[in-house]
Amino acid sequence: MEESIKDNLTSDIWDVLGLKSVSPRQLSPLVLAYIGDSIFDLVVKTKIVTAGNTQVNKMNRAASSIVKAESQSKMIGYIEDKLSEEEEEVYTREAEMPNPTHQPRMLP
């Protein structure tokens, strides 16, 4: 029986790009959040696409309205009790870090 492309797609991509496995423990909480944002974005886009064909700009607007900090904050509320101790520690560590893109408002 022939193999389907989906059977080995991930490993094929890893091979072509020369990727190697990295332990999440080696990554900073901000890097883990960056990857998490990508995963959440992919899940949301998959939900939108599976709802049916529509104009891409409408799909993009729908995704943008869902993939934002407020929605991610609600999502962690749904999964927080399912996190392992280690995952909870990483989440807490990241959540307590100052936001490097946030600029304090200067008062006149």
PALOLUM-753296 format. One record per residue: residue in one letter; x, y, z of N, C-alpha, C, O in turn. Coordinates in steps of 0.02 Angstrom, whole numbers, plus 50000, padded with zeros to 5 digits. Layout:
BEGIN
aXYZXYZXYZXYZ...
END
This chain:
BEGIN
m500424994150000500005000050000500445006350000500945006650036e500275011249960500655017449957500525021750018499975021850046e501055025350039500975029850096500675036350072500815038750018s500255039150114499955045650100500455051050119500885049950162i500405056750088500855062350105500785064250178501275066150210k500175063750205500075065750274500395060950324500515062850381d500545054850302500865050050347501555052350369501755050950426n501915055750326502605057750341502735065150329503305067150325l502215069150324502305076150306502745079850356503215083450337t502615078950420503005082450470503745080450467504185084650467s503875073950465504575071750463504905073850397505505075450397d504535073850342504825076150278505015083550282505555085450259i504585087550311504735094750318505345095750362505785099650346w505375092150418505945092550463506585090650426507095094050433d506565085250386507145082950349507375088250298507965089850294v506905090850259507075095750207507375102050237507845104950210l507095104250293507345110350325507935109250371508225114050397g508115102950381508675101350425508545103150498509005105150534l507925102350520507755104050589507975098650637508015092750620k508105100750698508275095950750507815097250810507555102750819s507725092150849507285092650907507595097050961508195096850973v507175101150992507395105551046506925104451105506315104351097s507215103551163506805102751223506485109351242506825114551242p505845109351258505525115551281505865118651341505825124751351r506205114651381506565117251440507145121851419507365125951460q507375121251358507915125451333507665132151309508065136651294l507015132951303506725138951275506445143651329506195141351380s506505149951317506245154851365505485154851362505185152651312p505165157251415504435157751413504175162051356503635160551328l504545167251336504315171351280504335167551214503895168451172v504845163451205504885159351144504325154251144504015153051092l504185151251201503625146451206502965149951191502525147051158a502885156151215502275159951200502215161451126501675161151097y502775162951094502795164251022502555158150983502155158750937i502805152251002502585146050970501845144750985501465142650941g501655145851047500955144851067500485149251028499945147151009d500685155551015500285160050974500175157150904499625157550877s500695154250876500645151250809500165145350808499775144450762i500215141250860499775135450864499045137650872498605134950838f498925142550916498245145050926497975147950860497405146850843d498395151750825498205154650761498005149150711497505149850676l498405143850708498255138350662497595134850680497205133150635v497475133850744496845130650765496255135050747495745132550721v496305141550759495765146150743495635146250667495065146050645k496175146650628496095146650555495785140150530495385140150483t495975134550561495685128150542494935128150556494545125750515k494735130850613494025131350631493645135450579493105133550557i493945141050559493615145550511493565142250442493035142550410v494095139050420494105135850354493605130050351493275129150301t493565126150405493115120450405492385122550409491935118450398a492255128950424491565131450426491305132550355490705133250345g491745132650305491525133350236491915138650199492235142950228n491865138250133492205143050089491905149950096491295150750098t492325154850100492125161850099492725165850075493265163150064q492635172250068493185176550046493745176550098493615176650159v494355176350075494935176050120494955182050166495125181350225n494785187950141494805193850185494305193250242494425195650298k493725190050229493235188850283493505183750333493405184450393m493855178550308494155173650352494685176950396494745175550455n495075181350365495615184750401495335189250456495605189450512r494795192850441494475197050492494205192750549494265194550607a493895187150531493615182750582494175180050627494105179850688a494725177950596495295175350635495585180750680495735179450738s495655186750653495945192250692495505194050752495755196050804s494845193250744494405194950800494445189650855494255191050912i494685183650839494745178350888495445177950918495535177050978v495955178650874496645177850896496895184550923497185188650887k496765185650985497005191751019497095190051092496865184851115a497425194351128497615192951198497005191151241497045186651282e496445194651231495845193251271495605186151261495435182751310s495595183751199495375176951185495865171851213495665166751239q496515173351207497015168751233496965168351309497065163051338s496815173951341496725173951413496135169551434496175165951483k495595169951396495015165651410495195158351399494985154051437m495585156951347495765150051330496175146851386496065141051403i496635150651415497035147751469496585146051528496725141251564g496055149751537495575148251590495255141451579495095137951628y495155139451517494845132951502495335127151511495135121651530i495975128451499496455122851500496905122851562497275118051572e496875128051601497355128651657497345122651704497875120551727d496755119951719496725114251765496975107751733497035102751767k497115107951668497375102051633498145102251625498435097451601l498455107851645499175108551638499535104251689499315103451746s500095101451667500525097751713500855102951759500825108951747e501175100551812501535105051857502055109151820502125115151830e502425105751776502945109051737502645114351691502915119851685e502095112651657501775117351612501505123351650501555129051628e501215122051709500955127451751501515132151773501425138251774e502095129251789502675133251809502905137851752503035143751763v502935135151691503145139151633502635144551619502815150251606y501995142851622501465147751609501495153351660501465159251642t501565151651723501585156551777502205161051769502155167151777r502765158051753503385161851743503305166851686503515172551692e503005164651632502905169151574502405174551590502505180351572a501865172751624501335177551639501585183051686501335188651683e502085181551727502345186451775502885190851745503085195751776m503125189051685503655193051654503375199651628502805199851604p503775205051633503535211351605503485210851529503875207351497n503005214351501502905214351428503425218951396503405225051407p503895216151357504435220351328504185225151275504535229951258t503595224051248503335228451196502895234051225502695238651190h502745233451290502315238451322502735244451342503215243851379q502545250251318502895256351335502465260151386501885261851372p502735261651445502345265451494502145272251467502525275351430r501555274351484501315280951462501675286351501501745286051562m501885291251465502215296951497501675302151513501275304151471l501675304251575501195309451595501485316351578502085317351582p501035321051558501285327751540501555331451599501775337151592
END
